[in-house]
Amino acid sequence: MRSKIAAGALVLSVLLAPASFGAGAPVVPGMTATYDFFFGGLRAGEMTVSADFGAEAYRAGAEFRTTGIAGLLSDTEMTVSTEGRVGAAGLTPVRFTSNERENRDVRVVEVDFSGGGPSSVSAEPAFKTKPWSIDARDQQGAIDPLSAILHALAPATAEKACNRRVEAFDGEHRFAFEFGPPQRSGDGLTCEGAYIRVAGFKPSKMADMPMLPLHLRLKERPDGLYQLVYLRSELKYGVVVMQLRDRD
């Protein structure tokens, strides 16, 4: 599954990772945001994320689809959802579900979390066991990709931006994000970081591109919080950009 152009956008959409991940619950009760993706300067996809944060629980969903040149080469749609608990440590997922379609190929994946990490995975069609496959029960400390996205996209204070590492598990792969300290830039912040493949990937991919550089821009809102408005990554086959869509 996944053409190179679609994969470039999906790397950013489901592996976006938390620029503002850290202890504590989100400081907003909810959010809805739409981001456009560009590959080589051409529009390639769009993603809408929505979430509700309660005093003790949260629920969120995200939809991604290819558009423009990417849609012509690979008609891809992905819908993901997550639910879990809100506490002093932040977001703790309980269940993550993804439904991906590329052209006529469809796969549904569900990951349950307990005891500080993923506990089980079900997929239809099932993942093929390979020499590099990993067991969900060995991925302690990892959260699901959408919960990671929420930590990045939910407006946050400057103190919680960047300067940390987080790991995620999508049912088949484990990956990490590392970001250096934020730097002041105009009316916002910039962060330099990387997406790092940890385990579950084909050895040739690990050797060829074990890390992708990431550049983020966060803009200060009227309420003093910072929101991710731009992300750029230089992939082997081109540059992918994710940009917050202006409200009408």
N, C-alpha and C positions, 0 to 999 in steps of 0.2 A: 504494500500500500504506500501511497504518498509519492507524488512527483517531486522533483527537486525544488521547484518553485513553491509548491504547496507546503513542502516540509520546511522551507525557510520561514514561511509565515507561521507555521505551527510551532516551530521552535520558540518563537516569541510569544505566541498566544497561550500555549499550555505550559511552557517552561519559563514564564516570565520572571518568576522569583521575586522575593521581597526586598525592595529597596528600603522598606521601613519595618521589616520584621524585628520584633523584640518583645520583651515582657510587657504584659498589659493588654487589655482589650482595645479594639478600635474606639476612637473618640467620637465617632459619628454613629447615629442609629441605623443608618442604611445608606445605600449608594446605588446609582445607575450611571454607567458611562459607556460610550461607544468609541472604539479606536479603529482607525483605518491603517491598513498595511500597504507598504509600497516595496516593490522589488525592482531594483535597477531604475528607480524613479517612476515606475508605472504602478498604478493601483492594482493590488493583488488580492486583497481580502479585507474583511471587517469582522470585528468582534464586539459583542455587547455583553457587559457584565452587570449583574444586579445582585444585591445582598441585603439582608435584614439582620441586624445585630441586636439581640435581646440582652437582658441582664445575665442570663445563664446559658443561652443557646443561640446558635446562628444557623442560617440557611441561605444558600446562594446558588446561582446558576449562571452559565455563560454559553453563548452561541457564537461559533465561528463558521465562516463560509468563504470560499475563494470567490473572487470577482475579477473582472477585466481579463488580462492576459493569462493569469493563473487559472481562472475559471474555464478558459478555453482549453487549456492543456490538461487540467484535472479538476473535475467538478467535485469539490470536497466540502462536506459539512461536518461539524463536530458540535455536539451538545454535551455539556458536562454539568454535574450538580454535586454539591457537598452539603453535609449537615454535621453539626457537632456542638461542642460545649465552649462557652466563653468563660474565662477565668483569669486569674492574675498572671498566668503564663501566656495568655493570648488565646489563639484559636486552637482547639484540639479536635480534629476530625473524628467522626464516628463512622461515616460511610461516604464513599466517593463513587460516582457512576459516570461513565462516559459512553456516548453512542456516536460512533464515527462512520461516515459513509464517504467513500471515494469512488465515483462513478457507480458501478453496481456492487462493489464490495462493501459489506457492512460488518461492523464488529461492536459488540456491547460488552463492556467491562465493568465489574463491580468490585471495589476493594473495601473491606471492613477493617476498622482500626480499633485496637484496644491495648491497654498496658503499655502505652508509650510508643506505639508504632503499628504498622499494618499487621493484621493477623490472618487474613485469608483473601484469596483472589478467585473470582469466577469470570470466565470469558466465553463468549459465544460468537464465532467459533473459537475453540480453545487455542491457546498459544501452543505452538510446537516446542517440545523440550529440546534444547540445544546445549552443547557443552558449556556455553557461557550463561545459561539461564540461572536466575537467582531465586531463592525462596523468600516469599513475603515475610515469613516469621523471623528472618535474619536481618530485617531492615529497621531495627529499632532506631528511634530518633527521627525518622522520616515522616513528613506530612504529605498530604495529597497536593497535586499541582494547583487546583483551584484555590485551596486555602492559602497557598503561597501567593497566588495572584492577588487575593484579597488583601494580604498584608502589604502588597506593593501599591495597589490601586486605591485603597481606602485612604482618604485624606488623613495626614498625620502631622505631628509636630516635627520641627527640624531636628530635635534630639533623637528621634527614632528613625531618621533617614540614613540608609546605607551603613557602612562600617560594621559589617557582620557577615556571618555565613549561615546558610540554611540548606537542608537537604530534603528532597521530595522523592516519592515513589509513585509511579503511575500504573502499577500492576505488572509491569515487565522490566522497567528500567529504574535505576537509582541515579540521581544526578544532584549536583550541588551548585549553589550560587555564592560567590564571594564578592563583596563590595568594600572598597576603601572608604575613608572618611569623606563626607560631603564637602564640597567647595562652593563658596558663595559666588554667584554669577548673576549680575543684574538683579531682577526681582525674584530670583529663585536659587536653586541649588543644582549642582551637577555631581554625578558619581561615576567613577570608573570601576568596572567589575568584570566578572567572567562567569559563563555557564560551563560547568565541568562535568564530564561524564565520569561516573563512579563505577558502576557495575551493571551487568545485564546487556551490554552492547556487544555487537559483533567485534572480534579482535581487530579486524581491519579498520573499523570506524574508530576504535580507541586509539589505534596507532596513527591514523590519518588526520583526525581532528579531535583530540581529547579535550580541547578547550575552545570556547568561542568568546571573544571580547565583547563587552557590553558597555554602552555609553548611555546614561540616563540624564534627563532633565526634569526637575520638579519645579513647579511654579507656585508661588505663594498666592493663596486665595484671600478674599476680603476678610475672612474670619481668622486669618493668621496661620492656617494649616497649609501644608504643602501637598500637592497632587501631581502624580506622574503625568506628564504631557507629551513626552517624547522618549523613544528608546531606539537605539541604532546598533546593529550587529553586522560585522563583516564576515560573511560566510565564504566558503571556498569558491562558490559559484556566483557570488554577487553580494550586494549590500541590501539588507532588509531594514526597513524603518517602520516603527509603530508610532502613530500620532493621535492624540486625543482630538476627537471631532468637536468643532465648535458648536455650541448650542444655538438653535434657531432663535 
